Amino acid sequence: MALVFLFIGLLAQPTFAAATSSPEEMATAQAWWAKYLGVESARIPFSFRYGDQPVDNLLAAWTKTTRSEQLSAGRERHTITWRDPKTGLEVRSVAVRYGDFPVMEWTVYLKNAGSANTPILADIQALDAVFQRRAGKEEFVLNGNKGDFETADSYEPFRRDLSTKSEQKFSPGASGKSCAGPTGWPYFNLQIPGEGVIIAVGWPGQWAGSFTRDAGTGLTVRAGQELTHLYLKPGEEIRTPLIAMLFWKGADVVRSQNVWRRWYLAHNLPRTQGVPQPPVAQVGTSGSVADIPRIEAMLAAGIQLDNCWRDAQTGGEKPLTWWHSETGPYNKTVNPKAQPWWNTGTWDIDRTKYPEGFKPFSDWAHSRGLTFMLWFEPERVGNPNSWLAKNHPEWLLPPNEHTYGVTPSRDPILDLGNPAALKWLTDHVDAMIKSEGIDWYREDMNGGGPLWAWRKTDDPDRQGITENLYIQGHLQFWDELRRRHPHLRIDSCASGGRRNDLETMRRAVPLLRSDFVNPEKLVGVVEGNQGHTYGLSSWLPFQGSGSRLADSYSYRSFFLPSYGMHVTDLEVQKKARAEWRRIASAMLLGDYYPLTSYSLQRDHWIAWQFDQREKGEGVVQAFRRPESPYESARFKLRGLDAAATYDVENFDGGTEKRTGQELMERGLAVTAALAPTALIFTYKQVR
């Protein structure tokens, strides 16, 4: 007899909770806006010290001007500027309120409009606010995820009670990459009894956040650039991280995350020439015309592809090589383990390998309706013989030690806060996009990150200035590339998915959410990627990965809106990619419902659902892991119309009709005779 494990009432959710905003949620957001961010607001949601005084003690005596504007999609923007008549410091709060979601966001700019250096600005917090709960037994609960650190438990969700006089602190380790490490995920869902607020920190650098419970009913939430203690020179301007907040009512955290997903899709997912980023089928290439027959064979076999991906080392080249000029060997004397792709700093095509560059290949790709993506890593200057190191050492932030190449994390960093360096990089990449027919600009950042370079450069009374100007320059660089090339798409990367904060996600998408993909080197890759999808889908509708394994349990575990496959068997590729294409849009556009608890255990089942309620259809993915003794399971679906009938199709064969009420109350019964097995079901309302 088959063992049956019933996932009934596991998440204690109602049968249906629409992922649309209620009037009460909109009213709560409006009240918070009026209190903190509107032009008539009496308080501010940010803080810093100016000289020896908290800024909120000073603003009443400063000159204040306001401006209100109506933006597209029902949004409104309020700008409040305060100016200190003594020092010329200008504090400018730029806030946007959304008319279709209970969401607001703001960024604060600080500019020295005077003729002398300002007093010290310290402990600049983009968010500094106290949230109150009603007195009673229920406590604040903080929901969030781990960041990425190339392990199976990257993106693992957490739920923490915030008891009296407790504090939770978060930052991306010591890297300067916004989403790195166990405490490096800059998105939070704070549950308050009867309601909640989602908070996102948009800063592709070293942010820090804290949730501090007092002895009464209050919780202080602070977030900003981790270290600021600096004066501003005349004309100099810095900014805080972007803060976005979404207000919600009730106790259904899953529903609130789906409101977030819908807001993200409506207002944040990058658009190219007005079109939101769709799912993408990837294929690794060398970027050489010699690789065309291999890809033509895939197309001839009926495999639908979208994008040709030329990474640091990828595709059909043997031996694998890097595309940029070598300009001398990496210093293997001090680092015998150095890899060729660390040899960065000269972003010119190696003409011995690519005599005509990438244009012949990209022209062919375009003729077949495909796009072409090229990998860059412009921030890290890994070779002391590179063009940048030799010609413009003044543009480089110094390494942690005075010798080059001790480890990849200690290479010099190109200072994007230097206007000359920023202009050179922008013009150089711009020229390559034009000459090589590049459709996707893939930007990587390997090694330990730029934090040490930023900190080492700063004087004691300028702590945080290098990072701040650098981050502004980096965002300006991407914005200018997209302005010059309206067709251009950007892929974010930083040793995997370690720079996917909200500011970055408005400009780019993570085609590879983590480097935890290689089954030959990493343990638990398949179940780990199931866990990545489980945790990350609450936050990022668009994410990507790729399978290097040819069995259906494995390759189905990597299905995401961006999907690649490194498998030689064309029949396997055709089957896998056809299955992926059937569910990719639902994974991107649907509401997301976890159907089990999170687990990496090999004897568990794990499952989730993506539901497109407006279309009356969706997908369920369920995985019986290798050591699970249970052949059958039952999953309560969500978001359906209880009165409707649905055609439910099993990708491995069979279609049956079920009512929405049955699927939500009794659940979808599934059976997997063998372990491991990956199951996919689609459902569609019978009209």
C-alpha positions in Angstrom: 0.0 0.0 0.0 1.3 3.4 -0.9 2.1 5.7 2.0 0.1 9.0 1.8 1.3 12.2 3.3 -1.5 14.9 3.5 -0.4 18.5 3.4 -3.7 19.7 4.9 -3.9 23.0 6.8 -0.2 23.3 6.7 -0.1 27.0 6.1 -3.4 27.7 7.9 -4.6 29.9 5.1 -8.2 30.8 4.0 -9.5 29.1 0.8 -9.2 32.3 -1.2 -7.4 35.6 -0.5 -7.3 37.9 -3.6 -3.9 39.5 -4.2 -5.5 42.9 -4.7 -5.3 45.9 -2.4 -8.2 46.7 -0.1 -9.6 50.2 0.6 -8.4 49.8 4.2 -4.9 49.1 3.0 -4.9 52.2 0.7 -6.2 54.3 3.5 -3.4 53.1 5.9 -0.8 54.0 3.2 -2.4 57.4 2.7 -2.3 58.1 6.4 1.4 57.2 6.7 2.1 59.3 3.6 0.4 62.3 5.1 2.2 61.9 8.4 5.7 61.4 7.0 6.1 62.3 3.3 3.4 64.6 2.2 4.1 68.3 1.7 2.2 69.1 4.9 3.8 66.3 6.9 4.9 67.1 10.4 7.5 64.4 10.8 10.3 62.8 8.7 10.9 59.0 8.2 14.7 59.5 7.9 17.4 60.7 10.3 21.1 61.8 10.6 23.2 63.9 12.8 24.5 67.2 11.5 27.4 68.4 13.6 26.3 67.5 17.1 22.5 67.7 16.5 19.9 65.3 15.3 18.5 66.7 12.0 14.9 66.8 13.3 15.9 69.3 15.9 17.2 71.6 13.1 14.7 71.5 10.3 12.2 73.9 11.8 14.7 76.7 11.6 15.7 76.0 8.0 14.1 77.3 4.8 11.5 74.8 3.4 10.1 74.6 -0.1 7.8 72.0 -1.5 6.7 70.7 -4.9 4.0 68.2 -6.0 3.7 66.5 -9.4 1.4 64.0 -10.9 3.2 61.1 -12.6 2.0 58.4 -14.9 0.0 55.4 -13.7 -1.8 57.4 -11.0 1.4 58.1 -9.1 2.2 61.4 -7.3 5.6 62.8 -6.4 6.3 65.1 -3.5 9.6 66.9 -3.2 10.5 68.7 0.1 13.7 70.7 0.3 15.1 72.1 3.5 18.1 74.5 3.3 20.4 75.5 6.2 21.0 79.3 5.9 24.2 79.0 7.9 26.1 76.2 6.0 24.2 75.9 2.8 23.3 72.2 3.3 20.3 71.2 1.3 18.2 68.2 2.3 15.9 67.0 -0.4 13.3 64.3 0.2 11.8 62.9 -3.1 8.9 60.6 -2.4 6.4 58.8 -4.7 3.0 57.4 -3.7 1.3 54.9 -5.9 -2.4 55.3 -6.8 -3.1 51.6 -7.5 -1.2 50.0 -4.6 -0.7 50.8 -0.9 2.9 51.6 -1.7 5.2 54.6 -1.2 8.9 55.1 -1.7 11.5 57.8 -1.1 15.1 58.8 -1.5 16.9 61.6 0.4 19.6 63.7 -1.2 22.1 65.8 0.8 23.9 68.5 -1.1 26.4 71.2 -0.1 25.2 74.3 -1.8 27.5 76.5 0.3 31.1 77.7 -0.3 32.8 75.8 2.5 32.9 72.2 3.7 29.9 71.2 5.8 29.9 70.0 9.4 30.0 66.3 9.8 27.0 64.3 8.6 26.8 61.0 10.5 24.7 57.9 10.9 22.5 58.8 7.9 19.4 56.5 7.9 17.1 56.4 4.9 14.4 54.9 7.2 14.1 55.6 10.9 10.6 55.1 12.1 8.7 53.5 15.0 5.8 51.0 14.4 3.3 50.4 17.2 1.2 47.3 18.0 -1.8 47.0 20.1 -1.1 45.7 23.6 -1.8 42.0 23.9 -0.3 38.6 23.5 0.5 38.8 19.8 4.0 40.1 18.9 5.7 41.6 16.0 7.0 38.9 13.5 9.7 39.5 11.0 9.6 37.5 7.7 12.5 37.5 5.3 15.1 35.5 3.5 18.8 34.7 3.5 20.8 36.2 0.7 22.9 34.3 -1.8 26.2 32.6 -0.8 26.3 29.8 -3.3 24.9 27.1 -1.0 21.7 25.0 -0.9 20.2 27.2 1.8 20.7 30.5 -0.1 17.3 32.4 -0.1 16.0 30.2 2.8 13.0 32.0 4.3 12.8 32.9 8.0 10.1 33.9 10.5 11.3 35.5 13.7 9.2 36.7 16.7 10.5 40.1 17.9 10.2 39.9 21.6 10.6 42.7 24.2 14.0 44.4 24.1 15.3 42.3 21.2 17.2 43.5 18.1 17.7 41.9 14.7 20.5 43.3 12.5 21.0 42.7 8.8 23.8 43.6 6.3 25.5 41.8 3.3 28.5 40.7 5.4 31.7 42.6 4.5 31.3 42.5 0.8 29.6 45.6 -0.6 27.3 43.3 -2.6 23.7 44.1 -1.6 22.4 40.5 -1.5 25.4 38.5 -0.2 25.4 36.2 2.7 23.0 34.8 5.3 21.9 38.3 6.5 22.1 40.0 3.1 18.6 40.1 1.7 17.3 43.7 1.6 13.6 42.8 1.6 11.5 42.3 4.7 7.9 41.7 5.6 7.1 43.0 9.1 4.0 41.5 10.6 2.1 43.6 13.1 -1.0 42.1 14.8 -3.8 42.6 12.3 -1.6 44.2 9.6 1.9 44.5 8.2 4.3 46.4 6.1 6.8 45.2 3.5 10.1 47.1 3.4 12.6 47.1 0.6 16.1 48.7 0.7 17.3 49.7 -2.7 21.1 50.1 -2.5 23.6 48.1 -4.7 26.2 48.5 -2.0 26.8 48.0 1.8 23.4 48.7 3.4 22.5 47.9 7.0 19.1 47.5 8.7 17.9 46.8 12.2 14.6 46.0 14.0 14.7 47.0 17.6 11.9 46.1 20.1 11.4 48.4 23.0 10.0 47.6 26.5 6.5 48.7 25.5 4.6 48.3 22.3 7.0 49.9 19.8 9.5 48.6 17.2 12.1 50.9 15.7 13.1 50.1 12.2 16.2 51.7 10.7 17.9 51.2 7.4 20.6 53.0 5.4 24.1 53.0 4.1 26.0 51.0 6.7 28.8 53.6 7.5 28.4 57.4 7.1 30.6 59.9 9.0 31.6 62.6 6.5 31.6 66.2 5.5 30.6 67.4 2.0 32.8 69.6 -0.1 31.1 72.6 -2.0 28.9 71.3 -4.7 29.1 67.7 -3.6 25.9 65.6 -3.3 25.2 62.2 -1.7 22.0 60.2 -1.5 20.4 57.6 0.8 19.3 54.1 -0.3 15.8 54.0 -1.8 13.2 52.8 0.7 9.9 51.3 -0.6 7.0 50.3 1.8 3.9 48.3 1.0 1.1 48.3 3.7 -1.3 45.3 4.1 -4.1 44.2 6.4 -4.9 40.9 8.0 -2.7 37.9 8.9 -2.2 36.3 5.5 1.5 36.8 4.8 1.3 34.9 1.5 -1.4 37.2 0.2 0.7 40.2 1.1 3.6 38.8 -0.8 1.4 38.4 -3.9 0.3 42.1 -3.6 4.1 42.8 -3.6 4.6 40.6 -6.7 1.8 42.4 -8.5 3.3 45.8 -7.6 6.7 44.6 -8.7 5.4 43.4 -12.1 3.4 46.6 -12.6 6.0 49.2 -11.6 9.5 47.6 -11.3 10.1 44.8 -13.8 12.4 46.4 -16.5 10.8 47.3 -19.8 12.6 47.4 -23.1 11.0 49.9 -25.5 7.9 49.8 -23.4 7.6 46.0 -23.3 8.0 44.2 -19.9 10.7 41.6 -19.8 9.2 38.2 -20.9 10.6 34.7 -20.1 13.9 33.9 -21.8 15.2 30.6 -23.1 19.0 30.7 -22.9 21.7 28.8 -24.8 25.4 29.0 -24.0 27.6 30.0 -26.9 31.2 30.9 -27.7 30.1 33.9 -29.7 32.0 32.5 -32.6 30.6 31.6 -36.1 32.1 28.1 -35.4 29.3 27.6 -32.9 26.5 28.3 -35.4 26.1 24.7 -36.6 25.5 23.5 -33.0 22.8 26.0 -32.4 21.3 25.5 -35.9 21.0 21.8 -35.0 19.0 22.7 -31.9 16.7 25.0 -33.9 16.2 22.3 -36.5 15.3 19.8 -33.8 12.4 22.1 -32.8 14.1 23.6 -29.7 12.8 27.1 -29.3 15.6 29.5 -28.1 15.6 33.2 -27.3 19.1 34.4 -26.2 22.7 33.4 -27.1 24.7 33.8 -23.9 28.5 34.4 -24.2 29.7 34.2 -20.6 33.2 34.5 -19.2 33.9 31.0 -20.4 31.0 29.2 -22.0 29.6 27.5 -25.1 31.2 25.2 -27.6 34.8 26.3 -27.4 37.4 23.6 -26.5 39.5 24.5 -24.6 37.3 27.1 -22.9 38.8 30.6 -23.3 38.0 34.1 -22.3 37.0 36.7 -25.0 38.9 39.8 -23.9 42.6 40.5 -24.5 44.9 38.8 -22.1 47.6 41.5 -21.8 50.0 39.3 -19.8 49.6 36.5 -17.3 47.8 36.8 -14.1 50.2 36.8 -11.2 50.3 33.1 -10.4 53.4 33.5 -8.3 51.4 35.1 -5.5 48.2 33.2 -6.3 48.8 29.8 -7.9 45.1 29.1 -8.0 44.3 32.2 -10.2 41.9 31.6 -13.0 42.1 33.1 -16.5 38.8 35.0 -16.1 40.3 36.9 -13.2 42.5 38.5 -15.9 40.3 41.6 -16.2 41.0 45.2 -16.9 41.3 45.3 -20.7 37.8 45.2 -22.3 38.9 44.8 -25.9 38.2 41.7 -28.0 41.1 39.3 -28.4 41.5 39.4 -32.2 43.6 36.2 -32.3 40.5 34.3 -31.2 37.9 36.6 -32.8 39.4 38.2 -35.8 36.1 39.9 -36.8 34.8 40.3 -33.3 31.3 39.1 -32.3 29.4 40.9 -35.1 29.3 37.9 -37.5 27.8 35.8 -34.8 25.3 38.4 -33.5 24.2 39.2 -37.1 23.5 35.5 -37.6 21.6 35.4 -34.2 19.5 38.4 -35.2 18.7 36.8 -38.6 17.3 33.8 -36.6 15.2 36.0 -34.3 17.7 35.5 -31.4 19.4 38.0 -29.1 23.1 38.1 -28.1 24.5 38.6 -24.6 28.1 39.3 -23.7 29.7 39.0 -20.2 31.6 41.9 -18.7 33.2 42.5 -15.3 34.3 46.1 -15.5 34.6 47.0 -11.8 37.4 44.5 -10.9 40.8 45.2 -12.5 42.4 41.9 -12.0 45.6 42.2 -14.0 48.5 44.6 -13.3 49.3 44.5 -17.0 45.8 45.4 -18.2 45.0 48.5 -20.1 43.3 50.2 -17.2 46.1 49.4 -14.7 48.8 50.7 -17.1 47.1 53.7 -18.5 44.9 55.0 -15.7 46.1 53.8 -12.3 44.6 57.0 -10.9 41.1 55.7 -11.7 41.6 52.6 -9.5 40.7 52.3 -5.9 43.7 50.6 -4.2 43.8 46.9 -3.3 43.7 45.8 0.3 47.5 45.2 0.1 50.0 47.0 -2.0 50.6 44.0 -4.3 48.3 43.1 -7.0 46.6 39.7 -7.3 46.9 38.2 -3.8 43.3 36.9 -4.2 40.6 38.0 -6.6 38.8 39.8 -3.8 41.8 42.1 -3.4 42.2 43.3 -6.9 41.9 47.1 -7.5 38.4 48.4 -8.2 37.6 50.8 -11.0 36.3 53.9 -9.2 32.8 54.6 -10.7 32.6 57.6 -8.5 35.4 59.2 -10.6 33.7 61.2 -13.4 36.6 60.5 -15.9 36.6 56.8 -15.2 32.8 56.7 -15.4 32.9 58.5 -18.8 35.5 56.2 -20.2 33.6 53.0 -19.1 30.3 54.3 -20.5 31.8 55.3 -23.8 33.8 52.1 -24.1 30.9 49.7 -23.4 28.6 51.9 -25.6 31.0 51.5 -28.5 31.1 47.7 -28.1 27.3 47.5 -27.9 27.2 49.3 -31.3 30.1 47.5 -33.0 29.3 43.9 -31.8 25.5 43.9 -32.0 25.0 43.3 -28.2 21.4 43.0 -27.0 22.1 42.0 -23.4 24.8 43.5 -21.3 25.8 41.0 -18.6 27.7 42.5 -15.7 29.5 40.4 -13.1 31.4 41.3 -9.9 33.5 38.4 -8.6 35.7 38.2 -5.5 35.0 39.5 -2.1 33.4 42.7 -3.3 34.4 46.4 -3.4 33.7 47.2 0.3 37.3 47.0 1.4 38.4 49.3 -1.4 35.7 51.9 -0.5 36.6 51.8 3.2 40.4 51.9 2.6 40.1 55.0 0.4 38.1 57.1 2.9 39.7 59.5 5.3 38.5 59.5 8.9 36.1 62.4 8.3 35.0 61.1 4.9 33.8 57.6 5.8 31.2 56.4 3.3 31.8 59.1 0.6 33.7 56.7 -1.8 30.9 54.1 -1.7 28.1 56.7 -2.1 29.6 58.4 -5.1 30.5 55.0 -6.6 26.9 53.7 -6.2 25.6 56.9 -7.8 28.0 56.4 -10.7 27.2 52.7 -11.2 23.5 53.5 -11.5 24.2 56.4 -13.8 26.3 54.1 -16.0 23.4 51.6 -16.4 20.9 54.4 -17.0 23.1 56.0 -19.7 23.6 52.7 -21.5 19.8 52.1 -21.6 19.3 55.7 -22.7 21.7 55.4 -25.6 20.4 51.9 -26.5 16.7 51.6 -26.0 16.8 48.0 -27.1 19.4 47.0 -24.4 18.6 44.6 -21.6 20.9 44.2 -18.5 21.6 41.0 -16.6 22.6 41.6 -13.0 25.3 39.3 -11.5 27.8 39.5 -8.7 29.2 36.0 -8.2 25.6 34.8 -8.8 22.7 36.6 -7.3 24.5 38.9 -4.9 23.3 42.3 -6.2 19.6 42.1 -6.7 18.3 45.0 -4.5 15.3 47.1 -5.7 17.4 49.8 -7.4 19.2 47.2 -9.4 16.0 45.2 -10.2 14.5 48.3 -11.8 17.3 48.3 -14.4 18.2 44.6 -14.7 17.0 41.0 -14.2 18.9 38.1 -12.6 19.3 35.6 -15.4 21.3 33.5 -13.0 20.1 33.9 -9.4 23.0 31.9 -7.9 26.2 30.2 -8.9 24.9 27.1 -7.0 24.3 25.2 -10.2 27.3 22.8 -10.9 26.4 19.2 -9.9 30.0 18.2 -10.4 31.4 20.4 -7.6 28.4 21.1 -5.3 26.4 18.9 -3.1 22.6 19.1 -3.0 22.3 21.2 -6.2 18.9 19.9 -7.2 17.1 20.1 -3.9 19.0 23.4 -3.2 17.6 24.9 -6.3 14.1 23.7 -5.4 14.7 25.6 -2.1 15.9 28.7 -4.0 12.7 28.8 -6.0 10.6 28.3 -2.9 12.1 31.2 -1.1 12.9 33.7 -3.8 9.6 33.5 -5.6 7.9 35.5 -2.8 10.1 38.4 -3.8 11.4 38.3 -7.4 8.9 37.2 -10.1 11.7 37.2 -12.6 14.7 35.0 -11.8 16.8 32.4 -13.6 18.9 29.3 -13.5 20.0 26.4 -15.6 20.2 22.6 -15.5 23.3 20.5 -16.3 21.5 17.2 -15.7 19.3 15.3 -18.2 16.8 13.5 -15.9 13.4 15.1 -15.5 13.6 15.3 -11.7 16.6 17.5 -12.1 15.8 19.7 -15.1 12.3 20.4 -13.9 13.8 21.6 -10.6 15.4 24.5 -12.5 12.4 25.8 -14.4 12.2 29.6 -14.0 11.3 32.6 -16.1 15.0 32.5 -17.3 16.0 28.9 -18.2 19.1 27.4 -19.7 20.2 23.8 -20.2 23.7 22.4 -20.7 22.8 18.9 -22.0 24.0 17.4 -25.3 21.0 15.1 -25.9 18.7 17.1 -28.2 15.6 15.0 -27.5 16.0 15.7 -23.8 16.5 19.4 -24.5 13.5 19.5 -26.8 11.2 17.9 -24.2 12.5 19.9 -21.3 12.4 23.3 -23.0 8.9 22.6 -24.4 7.7 21.8 -20.9 9.4 25.0 -19.6 7.7 27.2 -22.2 4.3 26.0 -21.2 4.7 27.2 -17.6 7.2 30.0 -17.8 4.6 32.8 -18.1 2.7 31.6 -15.1 5.9 31.5 -13.1 6.6 35.1 -14.0 3.1 36.6 -13.9 1.1 34.4 -11.5 0.5 34.8 -7.8 2.8 32.5 -5.8 1.6 30.1 -3.2 3.9 27.7 -1.2 2.0 24.5 -0.7 4.4 22.9 1.8 6.8 24.1 4.4 10.3 25.0 3.3 12.8 22.1 3.6 16.0 20.8 2.1 15.6 17.4 3.6 15.9 14.6 1.1 13.1 12.6 2.6 10.5 15.4 2.2 8.1 16.5 -0.5 8.2 20.2 -1.6 5.5 21.9 -3.7 4.2 25.3 -4.9 1.6 26.9 -7.1 1.6 29.8 -9.5 -2.0 31.0 -10.2 -3.1 33.5 -12.8 -6.6 34.1 -11.4 -7.7 36.6 -14.1 -7.0 34.0 -16.7 -8.4 31.1 -14.7 -5.3 29.0 -15.0 -2.1 28.1 -13.3 0.6 25.5 -12.6 1.6 23.3 -9.7 5.1 21.9 -9.3 5.6 19.1 -6.8 8.8 17.1 -6.0 9.1 13.7 -4.2 12.7 13.8 -3.1 15.1 10.8 -3.3 14.6 9.5 0.2 10.9 10.2 0.7 8.9 7.1 1.8 5.6 8.7 0.7 4.3 7.8 -2.8 1.3 10.1 -2.6 0.5 13.6 -1.3 -2.3 16.0 -1.4 -1.9 19.8 -1.8 -4.6 22.4 -1.0 -4.5 24.9 -3.9 -5.3 28.6 -3.5 -6.7 31.5 -5.5 -9.3 29.4 -7.5 -13.0 30.1 -8.1 -14.8 27.6 -5.8 -17.8 27.4 -8.1 -15.7 26.8 -11.3 -14.6 23.5 -12.9 -11.0 23.1 -14.0 -9.2 20.8 -16.4 -6.2 19.5 -14.5 -3.4 18.1 -16.7 -0.5 16.0 -15.5 2.6 16.5 -17.7 3.4 12.8 -17.4 0.0 11.8 -18.7 -3.7 12.2 -17.9 -6.3 15.0 -17.6 -9.2 15.2 -15.1 -11.8 17.7 -14.1 -12.0 19.1 -10.6 -14.0 21.9 -9.0 -12.2 24.8 -7.5 -13.9 24.0 -4.2 -12.5 20.5 -4.3 -9.0 21.6 -5.2 -8.9 24.2 -2.4 -10.7 22.2 0.4 -9.6 18.6 -0.2 -6.6 19.4 -2.3 -4.9 18.1 -5.5 -4.0 14.4 -5.0 -0.7 13.5 -6.7 1.2 10.2 -6.9 4.8 9.5 -7.6 5.7 5.8 -7.7 9.4 6.4 -7.9 11.7 8.5 -5.8 12.9 11.0 -6.9 10.1 12.4 -9.1 9.2 15.9 -10.3 5.6 16.4 -11.1 4.0 19.3 -13.1 0.3 20.0 -13.3 -1.4 22.7 -15.2 -5.1 23.7 -14.6 -7.4 25.8 -16.7 -10.9 26.9 -15.9 -13.6 25.3 -18.1 -15.5 28.3 -19.6 
